[in-house]
Amino acid sequence: MTAWTRFRERSWSGPLLALAAGLAAALAHPPFGLLPGLLGYALLLHLLDTASEAKPLRSTFWRAWMAGVGYFGLGTWWIGEAFLVDAANQGWMAPFAIAAMAAGLALFWGLAGLLYRIASPKSALRVLTFAGAFAALEWARGHVLTGFPWNLPGETWRAGSAPSQTAALVGAYGLTWITLAIAAAPAVWREGRGGRVALASAAAGLAGLYGYGGLALHKPVRQEPSITVRIVQADIQQDAKWDAARFAQIVQAYVSLTAKPYAGQPADLVIWPEGALPAAINDYLAPGTWVRQAIFDSVRPGQTLLIGGYRYEGPIDRPVYYNSLIALRRTPSDLEIVGVYDKHRLVPFGEYLPAERFLTQIGFKSLAHLGDGFATGPRPAPLRVSPDLLIQPLICYESLFPGLAKKNNDVRVLVNVSNDAWFGVTSGPLQHLNLASYRAIERATPILRATPTGVSAVIDANGQVFTGARLDLGQRGVIDRQIPGRGELTPFDNFGDAPLLALLLISVVASARLRAGKSLWTLALRKDSR
């Protein structure tokens, strides 16, 4: 008996290997980019198949759940940094938050494993059943409560790469199905003709991703009037915002960068990130305040300034807070508010507390530090910031959601302001850049991204960051750039999740054929035994 055989006979070997499979799949995502880690899905499929052999149903759930713990543990460990910003009051919650996040998100993988097991597939076609079960539960992960579609398997590919362009056809959820089907195929390659066909189909699918993407990367963009933008990144760490004595320094950092001389044409649009100034918009933009005057002095006549921050409405003793993006235009004598966008998708635990009554009783509170947290704004809609510029704002993690903002042919650019300073110098902000860039691919529409500490960037309609139009973690400065052109309407623009439903239907049909074939085979054996 070999050492490997002895290891496999251990009761804990299956869950341990499942954990390793999830870790491998997570390492395939940027910023790690170890694409061989995609074979973790093939290992997971193998482990689910062996769990179905004379083992209870809970064994399948346990293995799939453990894979999810590895995947989400490595993919979201950076959330602990947010609790260390105010370590004295919230630091104790960091390990619990990381563990709860990984364990909770892994439940979706556990349920996907059960769904796969219930389908009882046996032939090589079960690769499609596996892809369908996990893609369906990944869609659910993006919609339950407010949803948290962080690091969808389909977004493993670096945004702007050839494989990522398929998101324009089927969206990130559809690309998740395709990625899972391709990555899991090696699990069945030794199963006769069906296994060879599955592996050959996976190879053809992978070639198709690169072939289609290579062509799509050269698609033309529309010729549109020139509009220039300045993105401001002041590199203000989150803990500095809790120090009232530094407020004036923070304001000065933003206004000095905003007023920095231009090498070429002055910007039509200036963008500050989410949470740029640590005070209520109502207060620092009140008439006569020194902050309002400082902002007025920093922008040029006719320029539009976008500022991310919080504002309040209602009675002073029970205010309602919103996480907002406001558009200000400088007139000859004042600042004029020309538009307001309120965030629609709020971050669980960060901006509101699920099961608030229970959690507050045991000491948990949201990171917002604002009363009962933020109120939900209306569904995302475009914002006209000037007569010739219609934008679609996406605040922070709203940029994770495929199809959250409905298509609008007049939207020139997506604007994603985010406060990734919460997560320090970790993989979180780098992952966020990659995930947000997929919205550009799905819509064939560029993105202007502004953060306090990085990564700020100008992203084209293919999801690629322009050379020289990126400010990384810890950098301070501005990005001056013309807004890139848009592509034509994409299939995802027109059909949304319909391609995903078609792919899931393929999984259902494959599973039904497997079950029907199994029933016919059983019936034939019974006849032969008579």
Sequence and secondary structure as in RCSB ss.txt:
>XXXX:A:sequence
MTAWTRFRERSWSGPLLALAAGLAAALAHPPFGLLPGLLGYALLLHLLDTASEAKPLRSTFWRAWMAGVGYFGLG
TWWIGEAFLVDAANQGWMAPFAIAAMAAGLALFWGLAGLLYRIASPKSALRVLTFAGAFAALEWARGHVLTGFPW
NLPGETWRAGSAPSQTAALVGAYGLTWITLAIAAAPAVWREGRGGRVALASAAAGLAGLYGYGGLALHKPVRQEP
SITVRIVQADIQQDAKWDAARFAQIVQAYVSLTAKPYAGQPADLVIWPEGALPAAINDYLAPGTWVRQAIFDSVR
PGQTLLIGGYRYEGPIDRPVYYNSLIALRRTPSDLEIVGVYDKHRLVPFGEYLPAERFLTQIGFKSLAHLGDGFA
TGPRPAPLRVSPDLLIQPLICYESLFPGLAKKNNDVRVLVNVSNDAWFGVTSGPLQHLNLASYRAIERATPILRA
TPTGVSAVIDANGQVFTGARLDLGQRGVIDRQIPGRGELTPFDNFGDAPLLALLLISVVASARLRAGKSLWTLAL
RKDSR
>XXXX:A:secstr
  HHHHHHHSTTHHHHHHHHHHHHHHHTSTTT  GGGGGHHHHHHHHHHHHTSS  HHHHHHHHHHHHHHHHHHH
HGGGHHHHHTTHHHHGGGHHHHHHHHHHHHHHHHHHHHHHHHHH   STTHHHHHHHHHHHHHHHHTTSTT   T
T GGG S TTSTGGGGHHHHHHHHHHHHHHHHHHGGGGTTSHHHHHHHHHHHHHHHHHHHHHHHHHTT       
  EEEEEE    GGGGG GGGHHHHHHHHHHHHT   SSS  SEEE  TT SSS HHHHTSTT HHHHHHHHHS 
TT EEEEEEEEEES TTS EEEEEEEEEEE SSSEEEEEEEE  S  BTTTB TTHHHHHHTT   TT STT B 
   S   EEEETTEEEEEEEGGGGGSTTSS   TT  EEEEE  GGGG SSHHHHHHHHHHHHHHHHHT  EEEE
 SSS EEEE TTS EEEEEEE TT  EEEEEE        HHHHHTTHHHHHHHHHHHHHHHHHHHHHHHHHHHH
HHHH 
